[in-house]
Amino acid sequence: MQTLRSLRVGGVGLVLVAFALGLLSASLWLQSNARWSAYLDNAKFAGAVLYDSLQTGGEPPVGVRISPLDAQDQARAQAGIFEQVSGIAPTSLVTNFSIRPDLTRDRISRPLTLAVLSSDLRYPLAAVSSRADQTPAETMGALTMLLATYCSDPILIAKLGQAPWVQIDGDRVWSCAAAPSDLRLLAAGISLVAIGALVTLVLNSSAQFSGFAQMLRHRNRIGGPQFYQTEGLYELREIVSSVNSYLAGERDRLAERAAVLSGVSHDLGTPATRLKLRAALIPDADLRAKLEADIDSMTGIIESVLTYTRAELDAEVPRKLSLKSLLQSIVDDYQDIGRPVEFAGTQKMSVHGAPSLFMSRRGVGSLGDDDKVIVLARPVTLARAVSNLIDNALKYGRRATVSLEKDADHAVIIVQDEGNDMSAAEVENLMAPYRRGSNTQLIDGHGLGLTIASTVANLHGGTLTFEPGAKGLLARITILRR
């Protein structure tokens, strides 16, 4: 399957090959059935003719030879010690069978006593067909057909009425050498090969497309590739090439946007500084304060947009860091300037065990202590996202409490405010760019804080969600631990 390079060409070719193999398998199966049926019919016919020849003393059927036993073997056979007859293996298994005489014939037939000797098995005589109107010849034919069914090379010792015992050799009729080659197993194998080839094609193709879709779904996660490479189908490689071209174009556009915004921010720096210097000369204090606030707002908007674009550009190199230390340093910075922000530390998360057949309740445990909570992250970008959530908590509430939860796969940064009257749904609506709350006249901001935090969470393989807490709203940034 590794040589299949195109689903259109190779797939169609493989389907045609599988169809041809299916036809070959069906042909072999039908031919084998026909030959096997003819072989069993011939054994059945030979048995019926053999019975008549024993009754009448005529010639046996073609391929069957009847030989009388010598005096010693006659005595052994009469005593029922058939495995000691000359030419018979002493370990042979004996199957006794008798056919009653046919009283409906004009000339009364004699009963036939048979001993079937085989080194492999005792024959299941229940498989011999029996009907109310069945003739002894038909019964003998059913027996020889049963002998032909099994590859065991049986030897028959028979006695007709009071006549001497005879040995019947039918190797050319019902032995393994006379049986036709059974190609049904080969036919089944060919069918399995054809089905396996098609199933492998479908599964491999599906796995290749699903694998690429999985990689593309998580392309913004830390450590994700800039370009994608794949081996496999031509169609998939074409899709990957198109996606790479699209992503390269997106990166170029983001880089151009960041360059433009950086240039604008730099170019506005000089006139903004001049405006502040000139505003300082205005004697009216209220007017001077308003002008300086407008200047700060203008530069703040540019910086917010530039920060958002840099987060989208994913330019910061990720590294391993202690998430607890990062959060502690952020909280310390707020506390140094007298802001009501606290760090509640790392909270233990309960882990539920698997259900048990012997207990109605699932066990509950907790993960071991891991104070550092090492993660692979972009420290500056992540710190900016946490700071934005803290700023929102302080804007819409009285204070902010930062805590950390962890499990084996994820770390959750929790920022809880106090006294926020907004619902979780209302706050989630503010994650769109330039969305602000209803009290925009009372608080500062440019409408990009939650947008940046959500983008940063996505870049770290997680999400930003909100939910009601005990005192206010809980903002949860979930990131992957790697």
FITORKE-683719 format. One record per residue (C-alpha): residue in three letters; y, x, z; residue number from 1. Coordinates in Angstrom, 3 decimals. Example, Ala and Ser with C-alpha at 12.3 -4.5 7.8 and 13.67 -1.06 7.14 Angstrom:
2
('Ala',(-4.500,12.300,7.800),1)
('Ser',(-1.060,13.670,7.140),2)
This chain:
482
('Met',(0.000,0.000,0.000),1)
('Gln',(2.330,2.981,0.365),2)
('Thr',(2.454,3.337,-3.432),3)
('Leu',(3.881,-0.149,-3.870),4)
('Arg',(7.504,0.531,-4.678),5)
('Ser',(8.694,-2.797,-6.114),6)
('Leu',(7.883,-6.256,-4.883),7)
('Arg',(8.572,-7.763,-8.282),8)
('Val',(6.361,-5.416,-10.322),9)
('Gly',(3.822,-4.174,-7.793),10)
('Gly',(3.505,-7.537,-6.054),11)
('Val',(2.747,-9.391,-9.284),12)
('Gly',(0.305,-6.678,-10.300),13)
('Leu',(-1.429,-6.820,-6.952),14)
('Val',(-1.704,-10.610,-7.174),15)
('Leu',(-3.301,-10.306,-10.619),16)
('Val',(-5.732,-7.657,-9.375),17)
('Ala',(-6.604,-9.833,-6.388),18)
('Phe',(-7.175,-12.799,-8.716),19)
('Ala',(-9.476,-10.691,-10.904),20)
('Leu',(-11.387,-9.515,-7.837),21)
('Gly',(-11.704,-13.136,-6.747),22)
('Leu',(-13.210,-14.075,-10.113),23)
('Leu',(-15.606,-11.127,-9.915),24)
('Ser',(-16.591,-12.108,-6.377),25)
('Ala',(-17.243,-15.711,-7.412),26)
('Ser',(-19.303,-14.562,-10.399),27)
('Leu',(-21.433,-12.225,-8.282),28)
('Trp',(-21.931,-14.945,-5.686),29)
('Leu',(-23.057,-17.541,-8.245),30)
('Gln',(-25.365,-15.097,-10.036),31)
('Ser',(-26.937,-13.999,-6.763),32)
('Asn',(-27.461,-17.618,-5.710),33)
('Ala',(-29.088,-18.445,-9.039),34)
('Arg',(-31.438,-15.450,-8.906),35)
('Trp',(-32.355,-16.109,-5.293),36)
('Ser',(-33.074,-19.776,-6.006),37)
('Ala',(-35.296,-18.797,-8.942),38)
('Tyr',(-37.150,-16.298,-6.750),39)
('Leu',(-37.817,-18.907,-4.031),40)
('Asp',(-38.887,-21.524,-6.606),41)
('Asn',(-41.337,-19.035,-8.129),42)
('Ala',(-42.801,-18.257,-4.683),43)
('Lys',(-43.146,-21.977,-3.970),44)
('Phe',(-44.849,-22.614,-7.309),45)
('Ala',(-47.181,-19.644,-6.788),46)
('Gly',(-48.210,-21.030,-3.369),47)
('Ala',(-49.096,-24.442,-4.836),48)
('Val',(-51.143,-22.830,-7.613),49)
('Leu',(-52.810,-20.514,-5.054),50)
('Tyr',(-53.986,-23.507,-3.000),51)
('Asp',(-55.553,-25.128,-6.036),52)
('Ser',(-57.227,-21.883,-7.089),53)
('Leu',(-58.728,-21.476,-3.600),54)
('Gln',(-60.049,-25.043,-3.682),55)
('Thr',(-61.478,-24.812,-7.188),56)
('Gly',(-62.358,-21.119,-7.343),57)
('Gly',(-60.092,-20.657,-10.338),58)
('Glu',(-57.824,-17.777,-11.208),59)
('Pro',(-55.009,-17.098,-8.745),60)
('Pro',(-51.412,-17.275,-9.975),61)
('Val',(-49.816,-14.304,-11.690),62)
('Gly',(-48.913,-11.583,-9.184),63)
('Val',(-51.383,-12.738,-6.505),64)
('Arg',(-54.706,-11.006,-5.815),65)
('Ile',(-57.567,-12.427,-3.684),66)
('Ser',(-60.065,-9.980,-2.136),67)
('Pro',(-63.063,-10.844,0.118),68)
('Leu',(-63.376,-8.997,3.427),69)
('Asp',(-66.362,-6.797,4.225),70)
('Ala',(-68.892,-7.714,6.921),71)
('Gln',(-67.094,-5.964,9.781),72)
('Asp',(-63.714,-7.430,8.870),73)
('Gln',(-65.387,-10.847,8.494),74)
('Ala',(-66.546,-10.600,12.103),75)
('Arg',(-63.121,-9.470,13.313),76)
('Ala',(-61.404,-12.280,11.437),77)
('Gln',(-63.919,-14.829,12.709),78)
('Ala',(-63.179,-13.638,16.252),79)
('Gly',(-59.418,-13.994,15.606),80)
('Ile',(-58.767,-10.245,15.888),81)
('Phe',(-56.842,-10.120,12.629),82)
('Glu',(-54.743,-7.057,13.584),83)
('Gln',(-57.970,-4.978,13.595),84)
('Val',(-58.863,-5.834,10.010),85)
('Ser',(-58.950,-2.785,7.753),86)
('Gly',(-55.602,-1.949,6.188),87)
('Ile',(-53.682,-3.944,8.778),88)
('Ala',(-51.315,-2.184,11.186),89)
('Pro',(-52.536,-2.650,14.786),90)
('Thr',(-49.029,-3.629,15.880),91)
('Ser',(-48.793,-6.481,13.389),92)
('Leu',(-47.612,-9.885,14.561),93)
('Val',(-49.869,-12.834,13.700),94)
('Thr',(-48.676,-16.281,12.651),95)
('Asn',(-51.507,-18.840,12.477),96)
('Phe',(-51.251,-21.766,10.104),97)
('Ser',(-53.674,-24.411,8.903),98)
('Ile',(-53.555,-26.988,6.131),99)
('Arg',(-55.593,-30.143,6.476),100)
('Pro',(-57.701,-31.345,3.515),101)
('Asp',(-56.340,-33.843,1.044),102)
('Leu',(-58.417,-37.024,1.523),103)
('Thr',(-56.618,-38.817,-1.319),104)
('Arg',(-58.134,-36.686,-4.067),105)
('Asp',(-61.178,-37.699,-6.039),106)
('Arg',(-63.037,-34.656,-4.849),107)
('Ile',(-62.734,-34.028,-1.125),108)
('Ser',(-60.898,-30.747,-0.449),109)
('Arg',(-61.677,-28.408,2.387),110)
('Pro',(-59.322,-27.377,5.221),111)
('Leu',(-57.525,-24.073,4.796),112)
('Thr',(-57.007,-21.708,7.751),113)
('Leu',(-54.394,-18.958,7.357),114)
('Ala',(-53.281,-15.952,9.371),115)
('Val',(-50.002,-14.368,8.281),116)
('Leu',(-49.595,-10.798,9.509),117)
('Ser',(-46.229,-9.027,9.559),118)
('Ser',(-44.994,-5.900,11.266),119)
('Asp',(-41.526,-7.455,11.796),120)
('Leu',(-41.743,-11.066,12.971),121)
('Arg',(-43.650,-14.219,13.641),122)
('Tyr',(-42.642,-16.784,11.061),123)
('Pro',(-40.866,-19.965,12.238),124)
('Leu',(-43.363,-22.537,10.983),125)
('Ala',(-40.981,-25.319,11.939),126)
('Ala',(-39.036,-24.383,8.801),127)
('Val',(-42.006,-25.375,6.616),128)
('Ser',(-41.128,-28.733,5.105),129)
('Ser',(-43.402,-31.654,5.945),130)
('Arg',(-43.359,-35.168,4.513),131)
('Ala',(-45.658,-38.108,5.021),132)
('Asp',(-46.705,-38.065,1.365),133)
('Gln',(-46.721,-34.272,1.021),134)
('Thr',(-49.820,-32.779,-0.587),135)
('Pro',(-51.613,-29.684,0.786),136)
('Ala',(-50.559,-27.762,-2.330),137)
('Glu',(-46.920,-28.564,-1.587),138)
('Thr',(-47.413,-27.440,2.027),139)
('Met',(-48.880,-24.136,0.809),140)
('Gly',(-45.902,-23.761,-1.556),141)
('Ala',(-43.490,-24.391,1.329),142)
('Leu',(-45.272,-21.675,3.328),143)
('Thr',(-45.092,-19.062,0.576),144)
('Met',(-41.423,-19.935,0.005),145)
('Leu',(-40.860,-19.278,3.730),146)
('Leu',(-42.603,-15.913,3.330),147)
('Ala',(-40.313,-15.057,0.424),148)
('Thr',(-37.233,-15.947,2.467),149)
('Tyr',(-37.841,-13.051,4.888),150)
('Cys',(-38.120,-9.462,3.754),151)
('Ser',(-41.204,-8.508,5.786),152)
('Asp',(-44.033,-7.838,3.257),153)
('Pro',(-46.605,-10.180,4.886),154)
('Ile',(-50.391,-10.050,4.418),155)
('Leu',(-52.380,-13.318,4.305),156)
('Ile',(-55.960,-13.705,5.555),157)
('Ala',(-57.407,-17.107,4.656),158)
('Lys',(-60.585,-19.094,5.092),159)
('Leu',(-61.419,-22.243,3.134),160)
('Gly',(-63.700,-24.507,5.131),161)
('Gln',(-66.893,-22.575,5.921),162)
('Ala',(-66.354,-20.032,3.146),163)
('Pro',(-65.929,-16.347,3.957),164)
('Trp',(-62.532,-14.919,4.912),165)
('Val',(-60.456,-13.457,2.097),166)
('Gln',(-57.308,-11.342,1.976),167)
('Ile',(-54.445,-12.565,-0.207),168)
('Asp',(-52.023,-9.982,-1.593),169)
('Gly',(-48.829,-11.478,-3.041),170)
('Asp',(-46.501,-8.471,-2.951),171)
('Arg',(-45.394,-9.152,-6.523),172)
('Val',(-44.380,-12.696,-5.606),173)
('Trp',(-43.012,-12.879,-2.050),174)
('Ser',(-42.460,-9.267,-0.881),175)
('Cys',(-39.190,-7.361,-0.473),176)
('Ala',(-39.806,-5.502,-3.723),177)
('Ala',(-40.076,-8.790,-5.619),178)
('Ala',(-36.879,-10.230,-4.139),179)
('Pro',(-33.769,-9.983,-6.315),180)
('Ser',(-30.787,-7.930,-5.198),181)
('Asp',(-28.602,-10.038,-2.935),182)
('Leu',(-25.035,-9.455,-4.106),183)
('Arg',(-23.472,-12.086,-1.879),184)
('Leu',(-22.518,-9.534,0.762),185)
('Leu',(-20.849,-7.437,-1.929),186)
('Ala',(-19.067,-10.533,-3.229),187)
('Ala',(-17.838,-11.359,0.260),188)
('Gly',(-16.647,-7.768,0.699),189)
('Ile',(-14.714,-7.900,-2.575),190)
('Ser',(-13.103,-11.179,-1.489),191)
('Leu',(-12.113,-9.654,1.848),192)
('Val',(-10.616,-6.649,0.056),193)
('Ala',(-8.556,-8.933,-2.187),194)
('Ile',(-7.397,-11.069,0.734),195)
('Gly',(-6.695,-7.981,2.832),196)
('Ala',(-4.596,-6.461,0.043),197)
('Leu',(-2.463,-9.602,-0.252),198)
('Val',(-2.128,-10.012,3.514),199)
('Thr',(-1.197,-6.335,3.875),200)
('Leu',(1.414,-6.703,1.150),201)
('Val',(2.964,-9.725,2.845),202)
('Leu',(2.889,-8.200,6.334),203)
('Asn',(4.212,-4.808,5.222),204)
('Ser',(7.003,-6.352,3.172),205)
('Ser',(7.915,-8.718,5.994),206)
('Ala',(7.853,-5.875,8.535),207)
('Gln',(10.120,-3.707,6.376),208)
('Phe',(12.700,-6.464,5.917),209)
('Ser',(12.460,-7.547,9.569),210)
('Gly',(12.832,-3.956,10.762),211)
('Phe',(15.972,-3.452,8.721),212)
('Ala',(17.360,-6.806,9.874),213)
('Gln',(16.749,-5.737,13.485),214)
('Met',(18.554,-2.447,12.936),215)
('Leu',(21.445,-4.209,11.228),216)
('Arg',(21.670,-6.802,13.999),217)
('His',(22.257,-4.048,16.553),218)
('Arg',(24.297,-1.733,14.341),219)
('Asn',(27.254,-1.695,16.750),220)
('Arg',(25.199,-0.536,19.696),221)
('Ile',(25.640,2.919,21.122),222)
('Gly',(23.675,5.527,19.227),223)
('Gly',(23.420,3.353,16.115),224)
('Pro',(23.400,5.103,12.734),225)
('Gln',(26.426,5.318,10.484),226)
('Phe',(24.215,4.855,7.440),227)
('Tyr',(20.753,3.361,7.055),228)
('Gln',(17.798,4.944,5.322),229)
('Thr',(14.498,3.260,4.637),230)
('Glu',(11.315,3.860,2.721),231)
('Gly',(9.552,1.030,1.030),232)
('Leu',(10.219,-1.596,-1.554),233)
('Tyr',(12.779,-1.101,-4.282),234)
('Glu',(14.439,-4.417,-3.425),235)
('Leu',(14.842,-3.397,0.216),236)
('Arg',(16.286,-0.030,-0.765),237)
('Glu',(18.793,-1.818,-2.981),238)
('Ile',(19.812,-4.046,-0.064),239)
('Val',(20.154,-1.017,2.230),240)
('Ser',(22.278,0.763,-0.355),241)
('Ser',(24.570,-2.260,-0.661),242)
('Val',(24.860,-2.566,3.120),243)
('Asn',(25.698,1.137,3.405),244)
('Ser',(28.433,0.726,0.790),245)
('Tyr',(29.815,-2.288,2.615),246)
('Leu',(29.795,-0.540,6.004),247)
('Ala',(31.457,2.548,4.521),248)
('Gly',(34.177,0.346,3.081),249)
('Glu',(34.645,-1.394,6.427),250)
('Arg',(34.929,1.938,8.224),251)
('Asp',(37.454,3.155,5.674),252)
('Arg',(39.540,0.016,6.075),253)
('Leu',(39.427,0.271,9.863),254)
('Ala',(40.407,3.943,9.676),255)
('Glu',(43.306,3.091,7.355),256)
('Arg',(44.387,0.293,9.693),257)
('Ala',(44.254,2.611,12.690),258)
('Ala',(46.194,5.272,10.772),259)
('Val',(48.848,2.760,9.758),260)
('Leu',(49.169,1.370,13.270),261)
('Ser',(49.255,4.862,14.740),262)
('Gly',(51.994,5.790,12.306),263)
('Val',(53.922,2.644,13.105),264)
('Ser',(53.553,3.304,16.830),265)
('His',(54.762,6.864,16.350),266)
('Asp',(57.648,5.847,14.101),267)
('Leu',(58.755,3.150,16.535),268)
('Gly',(58.679,5.572,19.431),269)
('Thr',(61.906,7.331,18.481),270)
('Pro',(64.045,4.208,17.831),271)
('Ala',(62.561,2.550,20.920),272)
('Thr',(63.622,5.522,22.999),273)
('Arg',(67.110,5.405,21.463),274)
('Leu',(67.296,1.681,22.168),275)
('Lys',(66.399,2.274,25.810),276)
('Leu',(69.068,4.976,26.098),277)
('Arg',(71.669,2.751,24.529),278)
('Ala',(70.574,-0.218,26.634),279)
('Ala',(71.148,1.895,29.706),280)
('Leu',(74.839,2.033,28.782),281)
('Ile',(75.187,-1.771,28.820),282)
('Pro',(77.164,-2.711,31.916),283)
('Asp',(75.624,-6.184,32.165),284)
('Ala',(72.487,-5.634,34.301),285)
('Asp',(70.770,-8.879,33.246),286)
('Leu',(71.281,-8.218,29.550),287)
('Arg',(70.156,-4.598,29.999),288)
('Ala',(66.949,-5.726,31.748),289)
('Lys',(66.148,-8.242,29.016),290)
('Leu',(66.632,-5.672,26.260),291)
('Glu',(64.424,-3.127,28.031),292)
('Ala',(61.737,-5.805,28.574),293)
('Asp',(61.825,-6.680,24.855),294)
('Ile',(61.483,-3.018,23.934),295)
('Asp',(58.523,-2.570,26.303),296)
('Ser',(56.902,-5.733,24.941),297)
('Met',(57.288,-4.520,21.349),298)
('Thr',(55.701,-1.144,22.065),299)
('Gly',(53.013,-2.791,24.194),300)
('Ile',(51.993,-5.068,21.332),301)
('Ile',(51.620,-2.083,19.016),302)
('Glu',(49.551,-0.196,21.578),303)
('Ser',(47.300,-3.237,22.186),304)
('Val',(46.611,-3.680,18.491),305)
('Leu',(45.944,0.050,18.145),306)
('Thr',(43.527,-0.053,21.097),307)
('Tyr',(41.674,-3.018,19.583),308)
('Thr',(41.399,-1.279,16.214),309)
('Arg',(40.116,1.914,17.821),310)
('Ala',(37.486,-0.115,19.685),311)
('Glu',(36.364,-1.679,16.403),312)
('Leu',(36.371,1.743,14.747),313)
('Asp',(33.883,2.940,17.380),314)
('Ala',(35.370,6.431,17.298),315)
('Glu',(34.702,7.578,20.872),316)
('Val',(31.594,9.697,21.347),317)
('Pro',(29.214,8.089,23.876),318)
('Arg',(27.861,10.107,26.797),319)
('Lys',(25.835,9.551,29.938),320)
('Leu',(27.850,8.588,32.981),321)
('Ser',(27.549,7.042,36.427),322)
('Leu',(28.681,3.465,36.033),323)
('Lys',(29.266,3.105,39.771),324)
('Ser',(31.539,6.168,39.811),325)
('Leu',(33.486,4.860,36.814),326)
('Leu',(34.107,1.500,38.474),327)
('Gln',(35.028,3.135,41.774),328)
('Ser',(37.630,5.336,40.047),329)
('Ile',(39.134,2.334,38.248),330)
('Val',(39.398,0.378,41.505),331)
('Asp',(40.897,3.426,43.273),332)
('Asp',(43.613,3.630,40.635),333)
('Tyr',(44.595,0.017,41.265),334)
('Gln',(44.521,0.494,45.023),335)
('Asp',(46.762,3.576,44.735),336)
('Ile',(49.537,1.393,43.341),337)
('Gly',(48.974,-1.301,45.927),338)
('Arg',(47.114,-3.860,43.803),339)
('Pro',(44.608,-6.174,45.606),340)
('Val',(41.422,-4.886,43.931),341)
('Glu',(38.172,-4.156,45.796),342)
('Phe',(34.832,-2.649,44.823),343)
('Ala',(31.877,-4.472,46.394),344)
('Gly',(29.326,-1.842,45.362),345)
('Thr',(25.964,-2.323,43.689),346)
('Gln',(24.169,-5.584,44.318),347)
('Lys',(20.373,-5.724,44.324),348)
('Met',(18.835,-8.092,41.778),349)
('Ser',(15.704,-10.066,42.590),350)
('Val',(12.749,-9.562,40.269),351)
('His',(10.231,-12.390,39.931),352)
('Gly',(6.590,-11.457,39.547),353)
('Ala',(4.151,-12.923,37.056),354)
('Pro',(2.432,-16.213,37.906),355)
('Ser',(-0.973,-15.921,39.598),356)
('Leu',(-4.066,-18.074,39.488),357)
('Phe',(-4.428,-17.718,43.250),358)
('Met',(-0.863,-18.513,44.326),359)
('Ser',(1.349,-21.501,43.584),360)
('Arg',(4.524,-19.425,44.006),361)
('Arg',(5.664,-16.382,42.097),362)
('Gly',(6.341,-13.258,44.110),363)
('Val',(9.888,-11.942,44.434),364)
('Gly',(10.867,-8.302,44.786),365)
('Ser',(13.841,-6.026,44.220),366)
('Leu',(14.444,-2.814,42.328),367)
('Gly',(14.742,0.460,44.204),368)
('Asp',(18.072,1.981,45.075),369)
('Asp',(19.858,3.702,42.196),370)
('Asp',(23.401,4.340,43.373),371)
('Lys',(24.515,6.172,40.270),372)
('Val',(23.329,3.588,37.679),373)
('Ile',(23.312,6.074,34.796),374)
('Val',(24.148,4.542,31.409),375)
('Leu',(25.006,5.798,27.938),376)
('Ala',(28.525,4.546,27.303),377)
('Arg',(32.011,5.336,26.016),378)
('Pro',(33.901,5.915,29.259),379)
('Val',(37.480,5.444,28.007),380)
('Thr',(36.680,2.325,26.007),381)
('Leu',(34.575,0.801,28.785),382)
('Ala',(37.228,1.579,31.393),383)
('Arg',(39.829,-0.154,29.224),384)
('Ala',(37.646,-3.275,29.002),385)
('Val',(37.121,-3.391,32.777),386)
('Ser',(40.833,-2.846,33.354),387)
('Asn',(41.643,-5.739,31.055),388)
('Leu',(39.356,-8.020,33.063),389)
('Ile',(40.904,-6.848,36.321),390)
('Asp',(44.397,-7.418,34.902),391)
('Asn',(43.423,-10.956,33.884),392)
('Ala',(41.946,-11.607,37.325),393)
('Leu',(45.194,-10.472,38.943),394)
('Lys',(47.323,-12.462,36.517),395)
('Tyr',(45.476,-15.744,36.950),396)
('Gly',(44.354,-15.247,40.591),397)
('Arg',(45.423,-13.566,43.784),398)
('Arg',(43.005,-10.628,43.863),399)
('Ala',(40.053,-9.084,42.004),400)
('Thr',(36.639,-7.988,43.288),401)
('Val',(34.518,-5.643,41.184),402)
('Ser',(30.742,-5.356,41.689),403)
('Leu',(27.731,-4.055,39.838),404)
('Glu',(24.261,-5.467,39.223),405)
('Lys',(21.356,-3.768,37.532),406)
('Asp',(17.794,-4.232,36.401),407)
('Ala',(15.429,-2.060,34.427),408)
('Asp',(17.099,-2.771,31.071),409)
('His',(20.667,-3.889,31.761),410)
('Ala',(23.677,-3.163,33.936),411)
('Val',(26.137,-5.970,34.677),412)
('Ile',(29.765,-5.323,35.601),413)
('Ile',(31.180,-8.307,37.499),414)
('Val',(34.892,-8.958,37.980),415)
('Gln',(35.659,-11.952,40.231),416)
('Asp',(39.122,-13.389,40.703),417)
('Glu',(40.349,-15.660,43.469),418)
('Gly',(42.305,-18.859,43.038),419)
('Asn',(41.958,-19.215,39.243),420)
('Asp',(42.160,-22.850,38.181),421)
('Met',(40.823,-22.249,34.652),422)
('Ser',(37.271,-23.160,33.728),423)
('Ala',(34.759,-20.752,32.174),424)
('Ala',(34.960,-22.574,28.826),425)
('Glu',(38.747,-22.287,28.769),426)
('Val',(38.632,-18.565,29.477),427)
('Glu',(35.978,-17.978,26.790),428)
('Asn',(38.318,-19.617,24.276),429)
('Leu',(40.847,-16.905,25.107),430)
('Met',(38.509,-14.185,23.756),431)
('Ala',(39.794,-14.903,20.239),432)
('Pro',(42.637,-12.552,19.211),433)
('Tyr',(46.145,-13.546,20.330),434)
('Arg',(44.935,-16.491,22.420),435)
('Arg',(46.784,-16.823,25.730),436)
('Gly',(46.673,-19.174,28.685),437)
('Ser',(48.979,-22.064,29.339),438)
('Asn',(51.156,-20.115,31.800),439)
('Thr',(52.393,-17.572,29.255),440)
('Gln',(55.909,-17.782,30.614),441)
('Leu',(54.818,-16.557,34.047),442)
('Ile',(52.555,-13.623,33.135),443)
('Asp',(52.667,-10.603,30.876),444)
('Gly',(50.229,-9.900,28.057),445)
('His',(49.740,-9.910,24.320),446)
('Gly',(46.546,-11.990,23.896),447)
('Leu',(44.186,-9.095,23.106),448)
('Gly',(42.813,-8.164,26.536),449)
('Leu',(39.714,-10.380,26.464),450)
('Thr',(39.210,-9.696,22.771),451)
('Ile',(39.052,-5.959,23.455),452)
('Ala',(36.705,-6.503,26.421),453)
('Ser',(34.350,-8.650,24.312),454)
('Thr',(34.368,-6.080,21.487),455)
('Val',(33.579,-3.262,23.922),456)
('Ala',(30.697,-5.261,25.421),457)
('Asn',(29.243,-5.802,21.941),458)
('Leu',(29.588,-2.094,21.168),459)
('His',(27.483,-1.353,24.243),460)
('Gly',(24.720,-3.743,23.171),461)
('Gly',(25.783,-6.521,25.526),462)
('Thr',(28.024,-9.530,25.944),463)
('Leu',(31.037,-10.764,27.861),464)
('Thr',(30.495,-14.098,29.601),465)
('Phe',(32.254,-16.183,32.227),466)
('Glu',(30.879,-18.442,34.924),467)
('Pro',(32.173,-20.174,38.049),468)
('Gly',(32.025,-18.152,41.266),469)
('Ala',(32.376,-18.879,44.966),470)
('Lys',(36.150,-18.236,44.982),471)
('Gly',(37.082,-18.292,41.322),472)
('Leu',(35.750,-17.184,37.967),473)
('Leu',(33.203,-14.443,37.369),474)
('Ala',(33.562,-12.234,34.296),475)
('Arg',(30.296,-10.465,33.466),476)
('Ile',(30.023,-7.523,31.081),477)
('Thr',(26.336,-6.938,30.354),478)
('Ile',(25.471,-3.585,28.746),479)
('Leu',(22.185,-1.925,27.899),480)
('Arg',(20.831,0.882,30.047),481)
('Arg',(19.426,3.669,27.890),482)
